[in-house]
Amino acid sequence: MTDRPASAERTEAIQELARGAYRLSAADSRLRGRATRSRDALSLAHARALKSLAEAGPMTVGQLATRVETTGAAVTQLVNGLEAAGFVTRDRASTGDRRTSTVALTESGRLRHTEREDHLSLLLKESLADLDEASLSVATEVLNRLAAMYDSL
């Protein structure tokens, strides 16, 4: 990566990107808050867990933590909420270890995942309709770099 001179325009553009990243983080926090109050709202973390289970099938909490890129303790809390909502089941007997459980989607969880994916797909198509493929590719690269940067903080 080459260092570019910091023009006033570039500095302002990077500051605007940082403000956008903060707004995205705040929107995620609001979504998490709604998810604790409404069965219809799924946090991004809950949605990632359902998506992982839908794509890969039943798995241990540790495996799920790896797939959703978080800690086992955080996934345990996610699974508790998803289980209370009837979206997943937890089976300790299938692992042979009382401390480890296998998490699986219920039919209700599979339906909720499909509904969420369909809704998200529609919203993305609508809200990004004016962007061409090159712009979407750049946006994806920026988001991936921001994620890597956040992991280094």
SVG drawing of the C-alpha trace seen along z (x, -y; Angstrom):
<svg xmlns="http://www.w3.org/2000/svg" viewBox="-42 -21 46 61">
<polyline fill="none" stroke="black" stroke-width="0.4" points="0.0,0.0 1.4,-3.4 1.2,-6.4 -0.7,-9.3 -0.2,-12.9 -3.0,-14.0 -4.8,-16.7 -7.6,-18.6 -10.1,-16.8 -8.7,-13.3 -8.6,-14.1 -12.3,-15.3 -13.2,-12.1 -11.6,-9.9 -13.3,-11.8 -16.6,-11.3 -16.0,-7.6 -15.2,-7.4 -18.5,-9.2 -20.3,-6.7 -18.6,-3.8 -19.8,-5.3 -23.3,-5.6 -23.3,-2.0 -22.1,-0.9 -24.8,-3.0 -27.5,-1.5 -26.3,2.0 -26.6,1.1 -30.1,-0.1 -30.9,3.1 -29.5,5.1 -31.8,3.1 -34.8,3.8 -33.9,7.5 -34.1,7.7 -37.6,6.2 -39.2,7.8 -39.3,11.3 -39.5,9.8 -36.1,8.0 -33.0,10.0 -29.6,8.5 -26.9,9.0 -25.2,11.4 -28.4,13.5 -28.8,13.4 -25.2,14.6 -25.8,17.5 -29.0,18.5 -27.3,18.2 -24.4,20.3 -26.6,23.1 -28.8,23.0 -25.7,23.3 -23.6,25.8 -26.1,27.6 -25.9,28.5 -22.6,27.6 -21.2,27.1 -21.2,23.7 -17.4,23.5 -17.8,24.2 -20.6,21.6 -18.4,19.1 -15.7,19.6 -18.2,19.3 -19.8,16.1 -16.4,14.7 -17.0,14.1 -16.3,15.7 -17.8,18.9 -19.3,16.9 -21.0,14.4 -22.4,17.3 -23.7,19.0 -25.7,15.8 -26.8,15.7 -27.9,19.3 -29.8,18.7 -31.8,15.9 -32.4,18.0 -33.4,21.0 -35.9,18.9 -37.4,17.6 -37.7,21.2 -35.3,20.8 -32.7,23.4 -32.4,26.4 -29.4,27.4 -28.5,31.1 -25.9,32.0 -26.3,35.8 -25.1,35.8 -21.6,34.6 -20.9,37.1 -19.6,34.2 -21.9,32.5 -20.1,29.2 -20.5,29.2 -23.8,29.0 -24.8,29.2 -26.9,26.4 -29.4,27.0 -32.0,24.9 -35.7,25.6 -38.2,25.4 -39.2,22.0 -35.5,20.9 -35.1,22.0 -38.2,20.0 -37.0,16.9 -33.6,17.2 -35.2,17.4 -37.5,14.5 -34.6,12.4 -32.4,13.3 -35.2,12.5 -36.0,9.2 -32.3,8.2 -31.8,9.0 -34.8,6.9 -33.5,3.9 -30.0,4.2 -31.3,4.2 -33.6,1.3 -31.1,-0.9 -28.1,-0.2 -30.0,-0.1 -28.1,-3.3 -24.7,-1.8 -22.9,0.2 -20.9,3.3 -17.6,1.4 -18.9,-0.8 -20.3,2.2 -16.9,3.9 -15.2,0.8 -17.8,0.6 -17.1,4.3 -13.4,3.7 -13.8,0.7 -16.0,2.6 -13.5,5.5 -10.7,3.1 -12.7,1.4 -13.4,4.9 -9.7,5.7 -8.9,2.3 -11.4,2.8 -9.9,6.2 -6.5,4.4 -7.9,1.8"/>
</svg>
